[in-house]
Amino acid sequence: MLEIRWHGRGGQGVVTAAKFLTDLALSENKYFQAFPEYGAERMGAPIQAFTRIDDKPINIRTGIRNPDVVVIVDATLIGSVDVLNGLKENGIIVINTPETPSDMRKALKIESAPYRVYTVNATHIALETLGRPIPNAPMIGALVKATNLAPIEVVLDFLKKAFSKKFSEEIVNGNIEAARRAYEEVQEG
């Protein structure tokens, strides 16, 4: 089972991204869960979301305590929220930041820890492709690259189908481009 814990702020599309992955999992005939955990329910407040994906039924009904992957959609949470709490050894960390993976290892105080760290400037990509600082689509692209969860072409095709039901062609194409760019621009270190 792949367990992903998302950290971000209200309004950044964290819950939407977590749920998007479950829709993708469903299309691949996998079992899944996605759910948020809110504190103060307002724009900008810290939130967590959780995603589980497996080939067999999932019977766990709790938050994710020991994730395989931590996605940090808002790097300003580092230091105020224990974003790495319970992360498994050899876990994956994907961070929305213009900083390098090496810089983020220092900021997280994990220079020698056995984690794989990926960084991508998802907010910048979102601004350039969507005109708004909503980094969820680029973070999906970066996460897919970091985890090999699915081929990027499958993800982009599914994104187009899922978003075309709700959004204009311009917004759909912007999200597709944002996810593709993040997939290509993510750095590992």
Secondary structure, DSSP 8 states (H G I E B T S, - for coil): -EEEEEEEETTSSHHHHHHHHHHHHHHTT-EEEEEEEESS-STT-EEEEEEEEESS-----S--SS-SEEEES-GGGBTTB-TTTT--TT-EEEEESSS-HHHHHHHHT-TTSS-EEEEE-HHHHHHHHHSS---HHHHHHHHHHHHT-S-HHHHHHHHHHHHHTTS-HHHHHHHHHHHHHHHHH-EE-
